[in-house]
């Protein structure tokens, strides 16, 4: 093992605790000028995702490698079964997707996956009758 690999492994290599990875992600987003509301959205969505998955892994101690595509899909399904609107589900998923793709880009999640949004039904334009106009 080379010196560079030993140093990398001493720092955790590509293994990163979920909570630490999210803190680094948020720090980077702050440094690059994301608005305070975007930062709040990232945090809120992350906390919601983590709370749902807390029955199977712990963000304070487990590495990002435990996060799978099934975790995201189960979370989305749970929200849908709780009658959360598709647009709201997609809002949460978009925020978490940014974080998870960030983790994948850094090799913290070993098996990258694609995160698709829920299909939403577009509501048509309401047509008014002459009497309503």
trRosetta pair geometry for C-beta under 8 A, 3 or more apart (Angstrom, degrees):
i j d omega theta_ij theta_ji phi_ij phi_ji
1 5 4.8 -118 -172 88 90 129
1 6 5.6 109 129 -58 116 87
1 9 7.7 -22 -176 1 143 142
2 5 4.8 96 58 9 78 101
2 6 7.1 -140 99 -5 41 87
3 6 5.7 -57 -149 36 33 111
3 7 6.3 31 154 -18 67 105
4 7 5.8 -55 -150 36 30 110
4 8 6.3 31 152 -19 64 108
5 8 5.5 -54 -145 39 33 114
5 9 6.1 30 157 -16 67 106
6 9 5.8 -55 -144 40 29 108
6 10 6.2 34 154 -24 64 106
7 10 5.6 -53 -147 33 30 114
7 11 6.6 19 155 -10 63 107
8 11 6.1 -66 -154 42 29 104
8 13 4.9 65 142 -106 90 66
8 14 8.0 13 167 -31 113 66
9 12 7.6 160 -167 23 31 3
9 13 4.8 10 -99 -53 51 108
12 15 5.0 -118 176 76 84 82
12 16 6.1 92 137 -86 135 56
12 17 8.0 -81 -146 -14 148 79
14 106 7.3 169 -144 138 85 76
14 107 4.1 -64 -144 118 129 112
14 108 6.2 -155 173 -87 77 43
14 110 7.7 102 123 -83 130 82
15 63 4.7 -54 -163 -127 89 142
15 64 7.8 178 -156 32 48 84
15 65 6.7 -43 -120 -16 79 121
15 108 7.4 98 -137 -138 20 69
16 20 5.7 -130 -179 86 87 108
16 21 4.3 99 127 -68 125 104
16 24 7.7 -65 -169 20 142 141
16 63 6.3 107 62 -148 34 82
16 64 5.3 15 70 -5 87 116
16 103 7.4 -145 65 -137 128 97
16 106 7.6 11 -4 113 147 129
16 108 4.5 -45 34 -125 116 119
17 20 4.3 75 66 12 94 111
17 21 6.8 -168 84 -12 43 86
17 59 7.7 96 164 169 83 50
17 60 7.2 -5 175 169 125 25
17 61 6.6 -62 -137 -150 117 14
17 62 6.9 118 -141 78 71 28
17 63 6.0 -70 -91 -96 41 51
17 64 7.7 114 162 -31 8 74
18 21 5.7 -58 -147 36 29 112
18 22 6.4 26 157 -18 65 105
18 50 7.3 150 136 -111 138 112
18 57 7.6 106 -20 132 146 119
18 59 4.0 -94 89 -144 127 73
18 60 7.8 -42 60 -30 96 20
18 62 6.0 18 -9 82 113 80
18 63 7.1 132 -38 -178 73 16
18 64 5.4 133 -89 -81 69 65
18 66 7.7 -64 -52 48 121 105
18 67 7.1 115 -103 -41 119 120
19 22 5.9 -54 -149 35 29 109
19 23 6.5 32 152 -20 63 105
19 59 4.7 106 -55 144 86 90
19 60 5.2 27 -20 -101 146 45
20 23 5.6 -52 -149 34 33 113
20 24 6.5 32 152 -16 64 105
21 24 5.8 -57 -152 38 32 110
21 25 6.2 36 150 -23 66 107
21 64 5.3 39 -17 -61 164 127
21 99 7.9 108 127 -179 102 98
21 103 5.6 42 173 -102 143 106
21 106 8.0 -180 -140 70 109 143
21 108 5.5 105 -113 -164 143 166
22 25 5.3 -51 -145 36 35 117
22 26 6.2 32 157 -17 67 105
22 46 5.6 114 -141 -163 138 150
22 59 7.5 3 -1 -174 134 124
22 99 6.3 8 -114 -153 82 134
23 26 6.0 -54 -145 39 28 107
23 27 6.2 33 153 -22 62 108
24 27 5.6 -53 -145 36 30 115
24 28 6.4 33 154 -20 64 104
25 28 5.9 -58 -154 34 28 111
25 29 6.5 25 151 -17 64 106
25 42 7.7 -152 123 174 112 138
25 99 5.3 64 169 -129 166 85
25 102 5.2 108 -120 106 113 154
25 103 7.6 -44 -70 -55 130 80
26 29 5.6 -53 -147 36 35 111
26 30 6.4 37 153 -20 66 103
26 39 6.4 85 -155 -148 97 93
26 42 6.3 166 -102 109 92 137
26 43 6.9 50 -107 -72 138 91
27 30 5.8 -53 -150 35 30 112
27 31 6.3 31 152 -19 64 108
28 31 5.6 -56 -147 38 31 113
28 32 6.3 18 158 -10 66 110
28 102 7.8 168 66 -157 145 141
29 32 6.0 -61 -143 43 29 102
29 34 4.2 -17 169 11 93 141
29 38 7.2 -135 168 118 127 112
29 39 6.2 160 111 -97 123 84
29 42 6.6 113 57 -17 172 168
30 33 7.9 65 175 -53 29 16
30 34 6.5 -68 -80 46 33 93
30 39 6.3 48 -79 -100 85 135
34 38 4.4 -109 173 88 104 132
34 39 5.7 131 107 -56 112 83
34 42 7.8 36 139 -17 155 136
35 38 4.6 98 57 6 79 102
35 39 7.0 -140 99 -4 43 87
36 39 5.5 -53 -149 36 34 115
36 40 6.4 37 151 -20 65 104
37 40 5.6 -50 -148 35 34 113
37 41 6.4 38 151 -22 64 103
38 41 5.5 -51 -149 34 33 114
38 42 6.5 37 152 -20 65 101
39 42 5.8 -50 -151 33 31 112
39 43 6.5 28 153 -16 63 108
40 43 5.7 -58 -149 39 31 111
40 44 6.0 30 156 -19 68 109
41 44 5.8 -55 -141 38 29 109
41 45 6.1 23 162 -13 65 110
41 91 7.6 -96 -160 169 118 98
41 95 5.3 -141 141 -100 92 137
42 45 6.2 -63 -147 41 24 105
42 46 6.0 26 157 -21 63 113
42 95 5.2 -168 -105 -166 49 107
42 98 7.0 -76 -113 73 106 127
42 99 6.7 127 -160 -54 102 113
43 46 5.7 -56 -144 37 27 113
43 47 6.2 26 159 -19 64 108
44 47 5.9 -57 -148 36 27 110
44 48 6.4 27 154 -19 62 108
44 95 7.6 1 70 131 78 170
45 48 5.6 -54 -148 35 32 113
45 49 6.3 32 153 -18 66 107
45 91 7.5 -141 -89 128 125 73
45 92 4.5 167 -130 -148 101 66
45 93 7.8 -139 -163 -34 128 16
45 94 7.9 -88 -132 67 167 61
45 95 3.5 115 41 85 162 137
45 96 5.1 -133 143 -45 113 83
46 49 5.8 -58 -149 38 29 111
46 50 6.1 26 155 -17 66 110
46 95 7.1 -106 -38 134 71 110
46 96 6.3 149 -87 -101 55 80
46 99 6.1 80 -93 -30 108 168
47 50 5.7 -54 -141 40 30 111
47 51 6.1 33 157 -22 64 107
48 51 5.9 -53 -145 34 26 112
48 52 6.6 27 155 -19 60 106
48 92 5.9 -70 81 -144 144 129
49 52 6.0 -57 -153 34 28 110
49 53 6.4 4 159 1 64 114
49 72 7.8 -11 -141 -109 118 67
49 75 5.9 11 -129 -141 73 162
49 92 7.2 160 -54 168 94 107
49 96 4.8 111 -55 -108 153 141
50 53 6.2 -72 -145 49 28 97
50 54 6.4 55 153 -60 65 91
50 59 4.7 -18 -143 -37 124 145
51 54 5.7 -27 -150 -14 31 120
52 74 7.8 171 148 110 121 93
52 75 4.8 106 106 -117 156 96
52 78 6.2 160 -149 70 129 155
53 56 5.8 -64 -176 47 74 98
53 57 6.1 -13 146 47 104 89
53 67 7.8 30 173 -113 168 82
53 71 5.3 28 -107 -159 133 113
53 75 6.8 -44 -50 -71 95 114
54 57 7.5 -97 -129 72 30 45
54 58 6.8 51 -146 -102 74 57
54 59 7.5 -59 -97 -7 83 94
56 66 7.8 -180 126 164 96 121
56 71 7.6 -140 69 -106 138 106
57 62 4.3 -67 -174 34 106 170
57 66 4.5 141 -108 129 157 148
57 67 7.6 -122 62 -68 156 62
58 61 4.7 21 94 38 118 96
58 62 5.2 128 59 -9 63 102
59 62 6.8 -50 -90 48 21 92
62 66 4.8 -24 164 8 128 147
63 66 6.2 123 72 -11 64 91
63 108 7.4 -151 175 -173 89 84
64 67 5.7 -41 -172 14 60 115
64 103 4.9 -155 -169 -164 149 136
64 108 3.9 34 62 149 150 105
64 109 5.2 -90 140 -65 107 72
65 108 7.2 -126 -52 161 66 56
65 109 6.3 158 -102 -125 43 44
65 110 5.2 29 -127 -6 100 105
67 71 5.6 -96 -154 45 64 153
67 72 7.9 60 177 -41 96 91
67 100 6.6 -137 134 -123 143 109
67 103 7.5 48 56 100 142 159
67 109 5.9 -63 70 -109 103 116
68 71 5.0 117 57 -6 68 97
68 72 7.7 -133 103 2 48 83
68 111 7.6 9 -121 74 80 116
68 113 7.3 63 -172 -3 55 151
69 72 5.8 -56 -160 36 40 110
69 73 6.2 33 148 -15 72 109
69 113 3.9 -112 -69 153 114 165
69 114 7.7 27 -116 53 125 46
69 115 7.3 -160 -130 -85 81 72
70 73 5.6 -56 -141 42 35 109
70 74 5.9 37 159 -21 69 107
71 74 6.0 -54 -144 36 24 109
71 75 6.4 28 154 -20 60 108
72 75 5.7 -57 -153 35 29 114
72 76 6.4 28 152 -18 65 106
72 93 7.1 89 -171 -134 105 98
72 96 7.1 172 -121 116 103 132
72 97 7.9 75 -140 -82 142 78
72 100 7.3 -36 -75 -46 132 170
72 113 8.0 -173 24 96 135 129
72 115 5.5 -81 159 -121 163 109
73 76 5.6 -53 -147 37 33 112
73 77 6.2 34 153 -19 66 106
74 77 5.6 -52 -145 38 32 112
74 78 6.2 37 154 -23 64 105
75 78 5.7 -53 -149 34 29 114
75 79 6.6 28 153 -17 63 103
76 79 5.8 -54 -152 34 32 110
76 80 6.4 31 151 -18 65 106
76 89 5.8 85 -144 -175 80 122
76 93 6.2 28 -90 -81 110 129
76 118 6.4 174 -173 -57 124 108
77 80 5.6 -55 -149 37 33 112
77 81 6.2 31 154 -17 67 106
78 81 5.8 -55 -145 39 30 109
78 82 6.3 24 154 -14 63 109
79 82 5.6 -63 -150 43 31 109
79 84 4.1 -50 175 41 90 138
79 88 7.6 -148 173 103 129 98
79 89 4.8 148 110 -105 140 103
79 92 7.1 -179 -92 49 163 148
80 83 7.7 42 176 -75 34 20
80 84 6.6 -78 -78 52 29 85
80 86 7.6 32 -106 -87 95 70
80 89 6.4 12 -64 -80 77 155
80 118 7.1 156 -78 -110 121 149
84 88 5.1 -113 173 86 96 123
84 89 5.4 118 111 -60 114 89
85 88 4.5 89 63 6 87 105
85 89 7.0 -151 95 -7 44 85
86 89 5.5 -52 -146 36 34 114
86 90 6.2 33 156 -18 66 106
86 118 4.7 -132 -149 104 96 130
86 119 7.4 -53 -157 89 145 37
86 120 4.3 167 114 -103 138 89
86 121 7.4 119 25 14 152 72
87 90 5.7 -53 -148 38 31 112
87 91 6.5 41 149 -27 62 101
87 120 6.1 61 -64 -117 74 148
88 91 5.4 -46 -151 26 35 117
88 92 6.8 31 153 -13 64 101
89 92 6.0 -59 -157 38 32 107
89 93 6.1 26 152 -16 68 113
89 118 5.3 35 94 5 131 139
90 93 5.5 -56 -138 42 33 111
90 94 6.1 42 159 -28 67 102
90 117 4.5 45 -126 -157 103 116
90 118 5.7 -118 -63 38 93 89
90 120 7.0 -58 -25 -48 143 123
91 94 6.0 -51 -150 28 25 111
91 95 7.0 21 153 -14 58 106
92 95 6.0 -62 -159 36 32 110
92 96 6.4 19 154 -9 69 110
93 96 5.8 -59 -143 44 33 105
93 97 5.7 42 155 -30 68 108
93 115 6.5 -169 178 159 104 119
93 117 5.9 154 91 -111 138 73
93 118 7.5 137 7 -9 155 87
94 97 5.6 -53 -143 33 26 117
94 98 6.8 33 156 -24 60 98
94 117 7.1 11 -64 -91 85 118
95 98 6.1 -51 -160 24 30 111
95 99 7.2 22 148 -9 61 105
96 99 5.6 -57 -157 40 40 111
96 100 6.0 33 151 -16 74 109
96 115 7.8 -140 98 -173 92 164
97 100 5.8 -56 -138 42 32 106
97 101 5.9 31 162 -17 67 107
97 115 4.4 -155 -113 82 107 143
98 101 6.1 -56 -144 39 24 107
98 102 6.4 31 152 -24 60 108
99 102 5.5 -56 -152 33 30 116
99 103 6.6 30 151 -18 65 103
100 103 5.4 -49 -150 35 37 114
100 104 6.4 39 150 -21 66 103
100 109 6.6 28 -168 -26 80 156
100 115 6.5 91 74 -32 139 144
101 104 5.4 -49 -146 35 36 115
101 105 6.3 43 152 -24 65 101
101 115 7.6 -113 -52 19 97 119
102 105 5.8 -51 -150 31 29 114
102 106 6.8 14 154 -6 61 110
103 106 6.0 -69 -153 45 31 102
103 108 4.1 -82 -167 67 86 119
103 109 4.8 74 123 -14 109 103
104 107 7.7 45 -176 -70 32 22
104 108 7.3 -83 -64 52 24 76
104 109 4.7 -42 -85 58 68 114
104 112 4.3 87 -156 -111 127 98
104 113 7.9 -143 -96 28 142 53
107 110 7.2 33 -173 -98 67 52
109 112 6.3 104 103 -87 106 54
109 113 8.0 -84 144 13 134 85
128 132 4.1 -129 -166 87 97 124
128 133 5.1 117 123 -58 130 83
129 132 4.8 97 51 4 74 101
129 133 7.2 -138 94 -6 40 85
130 133 5.7 -54 -150 33 35 111
